[in-house]
Amino acid sequence: MRVTINGKSEEVSGSTVLEILKAKDVSPQMVAVEFNSKMLERDELGSTVVKDGDAIEFLFYMGGGA
């Protein structure tokens, strides 16, 4: 299925947001996820089904600064 991840069209095989995160080797604890313009809670990642044409944004936490 083809979805948009962080603004780029990609072919993915996972059926939930959590499966896609795991396939991309991204720890769910290290990102916030926006799915079709809605922020997801962590407990929703495994139950949110992804369909062809959906849009997903992975927002990574960054540390640092002075």
N, C-alpha and C positions, 0 to 999 in steps of 0.2 A: 504494500500500500504506500502511497505517496502522501507525505505530510510536510508542513513547513516547520523547520526547527531553527530558531534564532534567525529568522528571515531568509533561510535557504531551503529550497525544496530538496527533500531527501526521501529515499526509499527505505522503509523500515519494516521489520518483521514482527515486532512485539504487538500485543493486543491491548496492553494497558500502559499508562504513563510509566509506572514502575518498571515494567519489562523493558521499555525503551531506554530508561536511565541505565539499567543493568547492562544492556547490550552496548551502550556507549561508554561503559565503565565509569559512570558518574555516581558517586555516593549520594543517596537521597538527603543525607544530613548536610551536604555541602552546597545545596542549591535551594532556591525558591522556584516554584514552577507556576507559570501562567499558562492556562489552557483555554484557547479560544477567548482570550481577553478576561478570564476569570482566574484569580489567584486560588491555587489549591492548597488545602491543608495537607500535612504529611500523611495523615491517615486516609486521605482520598486517593493517593497515588496508585495504590494497588487495585482500586475499584473503578477508576476512571478509564473507560474504554475509549480507545483511539480509533477513529474512522478515517477513511480516505479523505484528504482535503483539510483535516484539522490543522490548527496552528498551535505550536508549543514554543514557549520561551523558557530557557533555563537561565536563571539569574544567580550567578556565582557570588558567594560571599568573599570579600577581600579584606585582609587585615593589613595593618601597617600604618604608616603615617608618623608624623613627628608631633 
